[in-house]
Amino acid sequence: MYKKIMVAIDGSDTSKLALDAALELARIHKAQLRAVYVLDTPLFFYAAGYYDPILLKNSMAEEGRLVLGEAAELMQAKGIGGDIQSVEVGTVANDIAHCLQHAADAWEADIVVLGTHGRRGFQRMLLGSVAERFIRVTTKSVLLVREPAAA
């Protein structure tokens, strides 16, 4: 039985599916739910020219506030207890997967729900996969929610 469920959200359709699954899991188990948004500000944002990296970071932070606000409203509407959290990638050695791992460990989550795009081959190699990296670094149970196949 799960008592603490953490879900990673980023505003994508896949993360919305993950949030829906986490909400249902929390309802079934009468568990607490924590929705986590990771603010990723890679160093190259600060090294490239022609734009203000602070404006970009602020824009990403605002997106996180909106996404987390929507998650909090859904949790309240469905009667699910819990909270929301925003974390920021702080160093080169850290990435989104490690930030999620630290958040799950600090909160002592029983399971982490993540959306995955199900990319394969060259596309996965080029883009990487937060879900795959998370599975490699965590000791937590993980529920992957995959987006539906294209029609």
PALO-442203 format. One line per field, with one value per residue: residue number from 0; y, z, x of N, C-alpha, C, O in turn. Coordinates in nm, 3 decimals. Atoms other than C-alpha are relative to their C-alpha. Last residue first. Layout:
num [NUM | ...]
nc2 [Y | ...]
nc3 [Z | ...]
nc1 [X | ...]
cac2 [Y | ...]
cac3 [Z | ...]
cac1 [X | ...]
cc2 [Y | ...]
cc3 [Z | ...]
cc1 [X | ...]
oc2 [Y | ...]
oc3 [Z | ...]
oc1 [X | ...]
This chain:
num [150 | 149 | 148 | 147 | 146 | 145 | 144 | 143 | 142 | 141 | 140 | 139 | 138 | 137 | 136 | 135 | 134 | 133 | 132 | 131 | 130 | 129 | 128 | 127 | 126 | 125 | 124 | 123 | 122 | 121 | 120 | 119 | 118 | 117 | 116 | 115 | 114 | 113 | 112 | 111 | 110 | 109 | 108 | 107 | 106 | 105 | 104 | 103 | 102 | 101 | 100 | 99 | 98 | 97 | 96 | 95 | 94 | 93 | 92 | 91 | 90 | 89 | 88 | 87 | 86 | 85 | 84 | 83 | 82 | 81 | 80 | 79 | 78 | 77 | 76 | 75 | 74 | 73 | 72 | 71 | 70 | 69 | 68 | 67 | 66 | 65 | 64 | 63 | 62 | 61 | 60 | 59 | 58 | 57 | 56 | 55 | 54 | 53 | 52 | 51 | 50 | 49 | 48 | 47 | 46 | 45 | 44 | 43 | 42 | 41 | 40 | 39 | 38 | 37 | 36 | 35 | 34 | 33 | 32 | 31 | 30 | 29 | 28 | 27 | 26 | 25 | 24 | 23 | 22 | 21 | 20 | 19 | 18 | 17 | 16 | 15 | 14 | 13 | 12 | 11 | 10 | 9 | 8 | 7 | 6 | 5 | 4 | 3 | 2 | 1 | 0]
nc2 [0.074 | -0.084 | 0.007 | 0.094 | -0.064 | -0.028 | -0.019 | -0.077 | 0.029 | -0.098 | 0.060 | -0.006 | 0.128 | 0.008 | -0.057 | 0.045 | 0.142 | 0.009 | -0.037 | 0.106 | 0.119 | -0.025 | 0.028 | 0.057 | -0.077 | -0.143 | -0.023 | 0.016 | -0.108 | -0.122 | -0.017 | 0.111 | -0.016 | 0.127 | -0.016 | 0.027 | 0.019 | -0.082 | 0.014 | -0.120 | 0.025 | 0.144 | 0.049 | 0.141 | 0.010 | -0.094 | 0.048 | 0.122 | -0.040 | -0.067 | 0.101 | 0.076 | -0.089 | -0.003 | 0.130 | 0.012 | -0.011 | 0.032 | 0.141 | 0.080 | 0.013 | -0.097 | 0.064 | -0.052 | 0.015 | -0.036 | -0.041 | -0.021 | -0.133 | -0.007 | -0.078 | 0.069 | 0.035 | 0.144 | 0.036 | -0.048 | 0.076 | 0.135 | -0.012 | -0.022 | 0.128 | 0.087 | -0.052 | 0.045 | 0.146 | 0.028 | -0.044 | 0.094 | 0.120 | -0.034 | 0.005 | 0.142 | 0.055 | -0.049 | 0.072 | 0.137 | -0.003 | -0.021 | 0.129 | -0.013 | -0.003 | -0.046 | -0.142 | -0.042 | -0.020 | -0.118 | -0.113 | -0.062 | -0.105 | 0.044 | -0.113 | 0.036 | -0.113 | -0.028 | -0.062 | -0.066 | -0.030 | -0.119 | -0.018 | -0.139 | -0.045 | -0.104 | 0.033 | 0.142 | 0.023 | -0.061 | 0.084 | 0.122 | -0.036 | -0.019 | 0.133 | 0.071 | -0.061 | 0.049 | 0.139 | -0.010 | -0.021 | 0.124 | 0.091 | 0.074 | -0.067 | -0.106 | -0.065 | -0.106 | -0.002 | -0.120 | 0.015 | -0.123 | -0.110 | -0.123 | -0.117]
nc3 [0.077 | 0.101 | 0.132 | 0.096 | 0.081 | 0.137 | 0.075 | 0.123 | 0.095 | 0.104 | 0.101 | -0.021 | -0.065 | -0.117 | -0.122 | -0.028 | -0.036 | -0.134 | -0.095 | -0.001 | -0.065 | -0.144 | -0.064 | -0.133 | -0.100 | 0.016 | -0.021 | -0.142 | -0.071 | 0.010 | 0.099 | 0.027 | 0.117 | 0.070 | 0.139 | 0.094 | 0.138 | 0.104 | 0.127 | 0.083 | 0.144 | 0.018 | 0.086 | -0.031 | -0.041 | -0.111 | -0.121 | -0.044 | -0.051 | -0.129 | -0.097 | -0.037 | -0.082 | -0.135 | -0.065 | -0.042 | 0.115 | -0.024 | -0.039 | 0.120 | 0.042 | -0.052 | 0.027 | 0.109 | -0.030 | 0.113 | -0.028 | 0.122 | 0.028 | 0.044 | -0.085 | -0.026 | -0.141 | -0.015 | 0.058 | -0.089 | -0.125 | 0.026 | 0.018 | -0.133 | -0.072 | 0.058 | -0.042 | -0.138 | 0.005 | 0.062 | -0.093 | -0.112 | 0.054 | 0.008 | -0.137 | -0.037 | 0.080 | -0.060 | -0.127 | 0.032 | 0.051 | -0.118 | -0.064 | -0.142 | -0.086 | 0.067 | 0.011 | 0.134 | 0.084 | -0.045 | 0.004 | 0.131 | 0.007 | 0.041 | 0.064 | 0.056 | 0.080 | -0.004 | 0.125 | 0.003 | 0.139 | 0.020 | 0.132 | 0.025 | -0.021 | -0.102 | -0.119 | -0.034 | -0.043 | -0.133 | -0.093 | -0.018 | -0.073 | -0.140 | -0.058 | -0.010 | -0.113 | -0.122 | -0.015 | -0.043 | -0.146 | -0.067 | 0.000 | 0.125 | 0.086 | 0.075 | 0.102 | 0.069 | 0.145 | 0.062 | 0.144 | 0.058 | -0.085 | 0.011 | 0.000]
nc1 [0.101 | 0.066 | -0.061 | 0.062 | 0.103 | -0.041 | 0.123 | -0.016 | 0.107 | 0.030 | 0.088 | 0.145 | 0.032 | 0.086 | -0.058 | -0.137 | 0.006 | 0.055 | -0.106 | -0.101 | 0.055 | 0.000 | 0.126 | -0.012 | 0.072 | -0.023 | -0.143 | -0.027 | 0.069 | -0.079 | -0.104 | -0.090 | -0.085 | -0.020 | 0.044 | -0.109 | 0.043 | -0.062 | 0.070 | -0.010 | -0.001 | 0.007 | 0.108 | 0.021 | 0.140 | 0.023 | -0.066 | 0.070 | 0.132 | -0.021 | -0.041 | 0.119 | 0.084 | -0.057 | 0.020 | 0.140 | 0.089 | 0.141 | 0.005 | -0.023 | -0.139 | -0.095 | -0.128 | -0.082 | -0.142 | -0.086 | -0.138 | -0.077 | -0.052 | -0.139 | -0.090 | -0.127 | -0.008 | 0.021 | 0.130 | 0.106 | -0.007 | 0.051 | 0.145 | 0.059 | -0.005 | 0.102 | 0.130 | 0.022 | 0.019 | 0.130 | 0.105 | 0.006 | 0.065 | 0.142 | 0.051 | 0.011 | 0.111 | 0.124 | 0.018 | 0.036 | 0.137 | 0.085 | 0.031 | -0.028 | 0.118 | 0.121 | 0.030 | 0.042 | -0.117 | -0.072 | 0.093 | -0.010 | -0.101 | -0.134 | -0.067 | -0.131 | -0.044 | -0.144 | -0.044 | -0.130 | -0.033 | -0.083 | -0.059 | -0.038 | -0.138 | 0.021 | -0.079 | 0.016 | 0.138 | 0.016 | -0.075 | 0.080 | 0.121 | -0.040 | -0.027 | 0.129 | 0.071 | -0.065 | 0.045 | 0.140 | -0.002 | -0.040 | 0.114 | 0.021 | 0.096 | -0.068 | 0.082 | -0.076 | 0.015 | -0.055 | -0.019 | -0.052 | 0.044 | -0.077 | 0.084]
cac2 [0.691 | 0.789 | 0.558 | 0.675 | 0.853 | 0.628 | 0.635 | 0.494 | 0.383 | 0.374 | 0.203 | 0.386 | 0.286 | 0.560 | 0.626 | 0.402 | 0.450 | 0.826 | 0.809 | 0.616 | 0.856 | 1.161 | 1.016 | 1.121 | 1.355 | 1.230 | 0.867 | 0.860 | 1.004 | 0.772 | 0.458 | 0.481 | 0.739 | 0.614 | 0.965 | 0.890 | 1.025 | 0.969 | 0.841 | 0.795 | 0.540 | 0.516 | 0.875 | 0.947 | 1.325 | 1.369 | 1.053 | 1.154 | 1.508 | 1.377 | 1.133 | 1.406 | 1.629 | 1.335 | 1.277 | 1.647 | 1.678 | 1.731 | 1.716 | 2.045 | 2.206 | 2.344 | 2.185 | 2.361 | 2.221 | 2.319 | 2.145 | 2.080 | 1.941 | 1.651 | 1.540 | 1.422 | 1.546 | 1.533 | 1.909 | 1.975 | 1.755 | 1.906 | 2.260 | 2.170 | 2.026 | 2.341 | 2.553 | 2.331 | 2.383 | 2.760 | 2.797 | 2.588 | 2.804 | 3.109 | 2.948 | 2.880 | 3.244 | 3.362 | 3.139 | 3.277 | 3.636 | 3.565 | 3.415 | 3.750 | 3.689 | 3.728 | 3.532 | 3.180 | 3.110 | 3.154 | 2.916 | 2.685 | 2.631 | 2.437 | 2.590 | 2.307 | 2.400 | 2.068 | 2.049 | 1.812 | 1.704 | 1.551 | 1.313 | 1.179 | 0.837 | 0.706 | 0.402 | 0.413 | 0.793 | 0.829 | 0.584 | 0.775 | 1.106 | 0.950 | 0.818 | 1.160 | 1.326 | 1.082 | 1.161 | 1.531 | 1.452 | 1.298 | 1.599 | 1.822 | 2.068 | 1.957 | 1.720 | 1.464 | 1.266 | 1.167 | 0.919 | 0.886 | 0.629 | 0.342 | 0.000]
cac3 [-3.470 | -3.273 | -2.980 | -2.646 | -2.417 | -2.173 | -1.799 | -1.610 | -1.252 | -1.045 | -0.716 | -0.545 | -0.552 | -0.800 | -1.029 | -1.332 | -1.328 | -1.326 | -1.627 | -1.822 | -1.722 | -1.807 | -2.152 | -2.394 | -2.682 | -2.936 | -2.826 | -2.788 | -3.138 | -3.282 | -3.163 | -2.961 | -2.797 | -2.553 | -2.456 | -2.087 | -1.803 | -1.453 | -1.133 | -0.829 | -0.558 | -0.180 | -0.146 | 0.146 | 0.098 | 0.090 | -0.119 | -0.378 | -0.403 | -0.434 | -0.707 | -0.891 | -0.883 | -1.005 | -1.301 | -1.389 | -1.393 | -1.133 | -1.198 | -1.390 | -1.083 | -0.944 | -1.123 | -0.957 | -0.749 | -0.745 | -0.505 | -0.481 | -0.198 | -0.064 | 0.005 | -0.276 | -0.265 | -0.642 | -0.676 | -0.436 | -0.629 | -0.959 | -0.825 | -0.694 | -1.035 | -1.212 | -0.973 | -1.031 | -1.407 | -1.367 | -1.120 | -1.344 | -1.647 | -1.435 | -1.348 | -1.717 | -1.802 | -1.518 | -1.646 | -1.998 | -1.873 | -1.664 | -1.970 | -2.156 | -2.527 | -2.822 | -2.682 | -2.557 | -2.242 | -1.987 | -2.150 | -2.213 | -1.838 | -1.837 | -1.646 | -1.555 | -1.326 | -1.205 | -1.126 | -0.852 | -0.767 | -0.420 | -0.344 | -0.005 | -0.013 | 0.023 | -0.171 | -0.444 | -0.447 | -0.455 | -0.746 | -0.930 | -0.877 | -0.982 | -1.304 | -1.386 | -1.307 | -1.539 | -1.816 | -1.760 | -1.776 | -2.119 | -2.246 | -2.143 | -1.854 | -1.679 | -1.408 | -1.194 | -0.965 | -0.606 | -0.415 | -0.037 | 0.151 | -0.097 | 0.000]
cac1 [-0.337 | -0.031 | 0.042 | -0.094 | 0.150 | 0.330 | 0.283 | 0.578 | 0.516 | 0.833 | 0.918 | 1.201 | 1.569 | 1.645 | 1.941 | 1.875 | 1.498 | 1.551 | 1.783 | 1.518 | 1.242 | 1.452 | 1.512 | 1.778 | 1.710 | 1.964 | 1.975 | 1.598 | 1.547 | 1.811 | 1.635 | 1.320 | 1.097 | 0.835 | 0.722 | 0.741 | 0.532 | 0.654 | 0.494 | 0.718 | 0.640 | 0.680 | 0.795 | 1.029 | 0.996 | 1.374 | 1.418 | 1.159 | 1.301 | 1.658 | 1.551 | 1.361 | 1.668 | 1.878 | 1.647 | 1.636 | 2.015 | 2.285 | 2.658 | 2.634 | 2.484 | 2.161 | 1.869 | 1.579 | 1.295 | 0.928 | 0.695 | 0.322 | 0.114 | -0.084 | -0.435 | -0.660 | -1.020 | -1.065 | -1.116 | -0.826 | -0.586 | -0.699 | -0.649 | -0.302 | -0.207 | -0.324 | -0.119 | 0.185 | 0.159 | 0.111 | 0.398 | 0.624 | 0.541 | 0.632 | 0.967 | 1.035 | 0.960 | 1.183 | 1.465 | 1.423 | 1.420 | 1.732 | 1.902 | 1.873 | 1.890 | 2.125 | 2.419 | 2.470 | 2.671 | 2.393 | 2.148 | 2.445 | 2.461 | 2.136 | 1.844 | 1.608 | 1.320 | 1.187 | 0.814 | 0.699 | 0.344 | 0.319 | 0.035 | -0.072 | -0.233 | -0.588 | -0.461 | -0.728 | -0.744 | -0.365 | -0.344 | -0.617 | -0.437 | -0.107 | -0.263 | -0.412 | -0.077 | 0.102 | -0.148 | -0.082 | 0.291 | 0.238 | 0.043 | 0.330 | 0.299 | 0.616 | 0.497 | 0.678 | 0.448 | 0.522 | 0.307 | 0.323 | 0.116 | 0.132 | 0.000]
cc2 [-0.028 | -0.083 | 0.087 | 0.004 | -0.101 | 0.067 | 0.046 | 0.003 | 0.092 | -0.051 | 0.110 | -0.084 | -0.007 | -0.142 | -0.020 | 0.050 | -0.052 | -0.145 | -0.013 | 0.031 | -0.111 | -0.124 | 0.022 | -0.024 | -0.051 | 0.079 | 0.150 | 0.029 | -0.008 | 0.115 | 0.133 | 0.043 | -0.119 | 0.014 | -0.128 | 0.007 | -0.028 | -0.028 | 0.099 | -0.030 | 0.135 | -0.038 | -0.152 | -0.056 | -0.143 | -0.012 | 0.090 | -0.054 | -0.121 | 0.041 | 0.062 | -0.107 | -0.072 | 0.093 | -0.001 | -0.130 | -0.020 | 0.010 | -0.047 | -0.149 | -0.083 | -0.007 | 0.101 | -0.081 | 0.045 | -0.016 | 0.033 | 0.047 | 0.003 | 0.143 | -0.001 | 0.091 | -0.077 | -0.046 | -0.148 | -0.042 | 0.042 | -0.084 | -0.136 | 0.011 | 0.013 | -0.135 | -0.084 | 0.049 | -0.054 | -0.150 | -0.031 | 0.036 | -0.105 | -0.119 | 0.031 | -0.014 | -0.147 | -0.053 | 0.043 | -0.080 | -0.141 | 0.004 | 0.014 | -0.131 | 0.009 | -0.010 | 0.024 | 0.148 | 0.050 | 0.032 | 0.130 | 0.115 | 0.066 | 0.117 | -0.040 | 0.120 | -0.029 | 0.113 | 0.032 | 0.050 | 0.085 | 0.011 | 0.128 | 0.006 | 0.150 | 0.057 | 0.098 | -0.033 | -0.143 | -0.021 | 0.052 | -0.094 | -0.123 | 0.038 | 0.012 | -0.137 | -0.068 | 0.055 | -0.061 | -0.139 | 0.019 | 0.018 | -0.129 | -0.090 | -0.071 | 0.075 | 0.110 | 0.059 | 0.119 | -0.012 | 0.133 | -0.025 | 0.135 | 0.106 | 0.124]
cc3 [-0.140 | -0.083 | -0.097 | -0.134 | -0.098 | -0.076 | -0.140 | -0.074 | -0.119 | -0.085 | -0.097 | -0.104 | 0.028 | 0.058 | 0.125 | 0.133 | 0.036 | 0.047 | 0.144 | 0.099 | 0.008 | 0.073 | 0.150 | 0.059 | 0.142 | 0.115 | -0.003 | 0.030 | 0.149 | 0.078 | 0.008 | -0.094 | -0.014 | -0.126 | -0.081 | -0.141 | -0.087 | -0.133 | -0.099 | -0.134 | -0.071 | -0.148 | -0.011 | -0.077 | 0.044 | 0.054 | 0.120 | 0.129 | 0.054 | 0.063 | 0.138 | 0.104 | 0.046 | 0.093 | 0.143 | 0.075 | 0.051 | -0.132 | 0.022 | 0.032 | -0.127 | -0.054 | 0.036 | -0.013 | -0.122 | 0.046 | -0.130 | 0.038 | -0.133 | -0.028 | -0.055 | 0.083 | 0.037 | 0.145 | 0.020 | -0.052 | 0.093 | 0.127 | -0.025 | -0.009 | 0.138 | 0.072 | -0.054 | 0.053 | 0.141 | 0.002 | -0.055 | 0.100 | 0.111 | -0.056 | 0.002 | 0.141 | 0.035 | -0.072 | 0.068 | 0.128 | -0.032 | -0.043 | 0.123 | 0.070 | 0.145 | 0.084 | -0.052 | 0.000 | -0.140 | -0.090 | 0.032 | -0.015 | -0.136 | -0.014 | -0.037 | -0.074 | -0.046 | -0.096 | 0.015 | -0.141 | -0.002 | -0.148 | -0.002 | -0.137 | -0.019 | 0.043 | 0.116 | 0.133 | 0.048 | 0.054 | 0.143 | 0.100 | 0.029 | 0.086 | 0.148 | 0.066 | 0.020 | 0.124 | 0.128 | 0.017 | 0.054 | 0.151 | 0.075 | 0.011 | -0.132 | -0.095 | -0.068 | -0.109 | -0.055 | -0.151 | -0.054 | -0.147 | -0.057 | 0.091 | 0.000]
cc1 [0.050 | -0.095 | -0.078 | 0.073 | -0.057 | -0.113 | 0.040 | -0.132 | 0.021 | -0.116 | -0.038 | -0.073 | -0.151 | -0.008 | -0.084 | 0.056 | 0.139 | -0.003 | -0.051 | 0.112 | 0.103 | -0.049 | 0.014 | -0.136 | 0.021 | -0.061 | 0.030 | 0.146 | 0.026 | -0.064 | 0.073 | 0.110 | 0.093 | 0.083 | 0.019 | -0.056 | 0.120 | -0.066 | 0.060 | -0.067 | 0.005 | 0.010 | 0.008 | -0.121 | -0.037 | -0.142 | -0.029 | 0.061 | -0.077 | -0.134 | 0.018 | 0.034 | -0.126 | -0.077 | 0.055 | -0.023 | -0.142 | -0.076 | -0.144 | -0.012 | 0.008 | 0.141 | 0.107 | 0.127 | 0.079 | 0.144 | 0.070 | 0.139 | 0.075 | 0.041 | 0.141 | 0.089 | 0.126 | 0.013 | -0.031 | -0.138 | -0.113 | -0.001 | -0.063 | -0.152 | -0.065 | -0.006 | -0.114 | -0.135 | -0.028 | -0.031 | -0.140 | -0.109 | -0.016 | -0.080 | -0.150 | -0.058 | -0.023 | -0.122 | -0.131 | -0.027 | -0.049 | -0.147 | -0.089 | -0.038 | 0.046 | -0.126 | -0.140 | -0.036 | -0.037 | 0.119 | 0.074 | -0.100 | 0.005 | 0.096 | 0.142 | 0.057 | 0.143 | 0.031 | 0.147 | 0.029 | 0.126 | 0.031 | 0.082 | 0.068 | 0.014 | 0.136 | -0.021 | 0.068 | -0.018 | -0.141 | -0.014 | 0.068 | -0.086 | -0.121 | 0.036 | 0.018 | -0.136 | -0.071 | 0.060 | -0.060 | -0.141 | 0.003 | 0.032 | -0.123 | -0.027 | -0.093 | 0.081 | -0.088 | 0.079 | -0.019 | 0.052 | 0.033 | 0.042 | -0.060 | 0.089]
oc2 [-0.090 | -0.200 | 0.101 | 0.107 | -0.193 | 0.034 | 0.152 | -0.100 | 0.215 | -0.168 | 0.226 | -0.112 | -0.104 | -0.241 | -0.002 | -0.016 | -0.137 | -0.175 | -0.057 | -0.057 | -0.174 | -0.164 | -0.047 | 0.005 | 0.025 | 0.170 | 0.200 | 0.092 | 0.095 | 0.194 | 0.181 | 0.149 | -0.183 | -0.061 | -0.139 | -0.034 | 0.022 | -0.141 | 0.218 | -0.132 | 0.236 | -0.144 | -0.210 | -0.125 | -0.166 | 0.000 | 0.042 | -0.096 | -0.113 | 0.028 | 0.007 | -0.130 | -0.060 | 0.063 | -0.052 | -0.131 | -0.038 | 0.087 | -0.167 | -0.227 | -0.147 | 0.094 | 0.212 | -0.114 | 0.042 | 0.033 | -0.036 | 0.103 | -0.096 | 0.238 | -0.095 | 0.205 | -0.155 | -0.165 | -0.185 | -0.086 | -0.043 | -0.155 | -0.167 | -0.041 | -0.075 | -0.189 | -0.113 | -0.023 | -0.137 | -0.190 | -0.074 | -0.051 | -0.168 | -0.149 | -0.031 | -0.104 | -0.191 | -0.085 | -0.041 | -0.153 | -0.176 | -0.049 | -0.079 | -0.164 | -0.019 | 0.014 | -0.070 | 0.204 | 0.109 | 0.143 | 0.236 | 0.200 | 0.185 | 0.229 | -0.010 | 0.167 | -0.026 | 0.105 | 0.092 | -0.023 | 0.186 | -0.080 | 0.232 | -0.088 | 0.215 | 0.074 | 0.082 | -0.107 | -0.167 | -0.045 | -0.025 | -0.154 | -0.140 | -0.008 | -0.069 | -0.176 | -0.096 | -0.017 | -0.135 | -0.162 | -0.012 | -0.072 | -0.183 | -0.119 | -0.032 | 0.160 | 0.173 | -0.015 | 0.230 | -0.118 | 0.238 | -0.109 | 0.236 | 0.124 | 0.133]
oc3 [-0.220 | -0.112 | -0.085 | -0.174 | -0.141 | -0.057 | -0.157 | -0.093 | -0.106 | -0.124 | -0.059 | -0.211 | 0.086 | -0.010 | 0.236 | 0.192 | 0.125 | 0.161 | 0.232 | 0.173 | 0.112 | 0.174 | 0.218 | -0.004 | 0.238 | 0.168 | 0.077 | 0.131 | 0.213 | 0.141 | 0.117 | -0.157 | 0.085 | -0.222 | -0.192 | -0.168 | -0.062 | -0.163 | -0.071 | -0.197 | -0.022 | -0.183 | -0.014 | -0.021 | 0.099 | 0.174 | 0.229 | 0.220 | 0.160 | 0.184 | 0.238 | 0.197 | 0.162 | 0.211 | 0.234 | 0.179 | 0.172 | -0.220 | 0.022 | -0.051 | -0.169 | -0.058 | -0.016 | 0.085 | -0.234 | 0.153 | -0.231 | 0.146 | -0.206 | 0.021 | -0.123 | 0.046 | 0.132 | 0.174 | 0.034 | 0.026 | 0.153 | 0.155 | 0.030 | 0.077 | 0.180 | 0.096 | 0.018 | 0.127 | 0.159 | 0.037 | 0.019 | 0.149 | 0.123 | -0.006 | 0.077 | 0.166 | 0.049 | -0.010 | 0.119 | 0.136 | -0.003 | 0.026 | 0.158 | 0.076 | 0.177 | 0.031 | -0.074 | 0.102 | -0.209 | -0.086 | -0.021 | -0.102 | -0.145 | -0.043 | 0.036 | -0.173 | 0.034 | -0.215 | 0.114 | -0.238 | 0.067 | -0.208 | 0.046 | -0.177 | -0.079 | 0.161 | 0.223 | 0.215 | 0.154 | 0.173 | 0.237 | 0.185 | 0.139 | 0.200 | 0.229 | 0.152 | 0.133 | 0.222 | 0.199 | 0.108 | 0.171 | 0.225 | 0.146 | 0.121 | -0.204 | -0.172 | -0.007 | -0.190 | -0.003 | -0.208 | -0.029 | -0.180 | -0.037 | 0.097 | 0.076]
oc1 [-0.021 | -0.067 | -0.200 | 0.126 | 0.013 | -0.230 | 0.101 | -0.197 | 0.014 | -0.119 | -0.052 | -0.021 | -0.199 | 0.017 | -0.033 | 0.141 | 0.152 | 0.035 | 0.022 | 0.155 | 0.119 | 0.008 | 0.090 | -0.238 | 0.005 | 0.004 | 0.109 | 0.178 | 0.049 | 0.006 | 0.106 | 0.103 | 0.129 | 0.063 | -0.033 | -0.169 | 0.230 | -0.104 | 0.071 | -0.039 | -0.045 | 0.062 | 0.116 | -0.206 | -0.144 | -0.163 | -0.058 | -0.011 | -0.139 | -0.153 | -0.029 | -0.042 | -0.167 | -0.093 | -0.009 | -0.088 | -0.162 | -0.037 | -0.172 | -0.059 | -0.088 | 0.210 | 0.109 | 0.193 | 0.029 | 0.181 | 0.053 | 0.160 | 0.081 | -0.020 | 0.183 | 0.115 | 0.126 | 0.000 | -0.148 | -0.222 | -0.180 | -0.098 | -0.169 | -0.223 | -0.140 | -0.113 | -0.211 | -0.202 | -0.118 | -0.142 | -0.229 | -0.181 | -0.121 | -0.188 | -0.225 | -0.139 | -0.137 | -0.223 | -0.205 | -0.126 | -0.163 | -0.234 | -0.162 | -0.156 | 0.161 | -0.235 | -0.217 | -0.077 | 0.047 | 0.171 | 0.042 | -0.083 | 0.037 | 0.055 | 0.237 | 0.000 | 0.237 | 0.003 | 0.188 | 0.015 | 0.135 | 0.090 | 0.037 | 0.137 | -0.072 | 0.165 | 0.037 | 0.014 | -0.076 | -0.160 | -0.034 | 0.001 | -0.138 | -0.133 | -0.008 | -0.060 | -0.175 | -0.092 | -0.008 | -0.139 | -0.166 | -0.038 | -0.053 | -0.170 | -0.119 | -0.049 | 0.167 | -0.145 | 0.071 | 0.003 | -0.007 | 0.118 | -0.024 | -0.182 | 0.185]
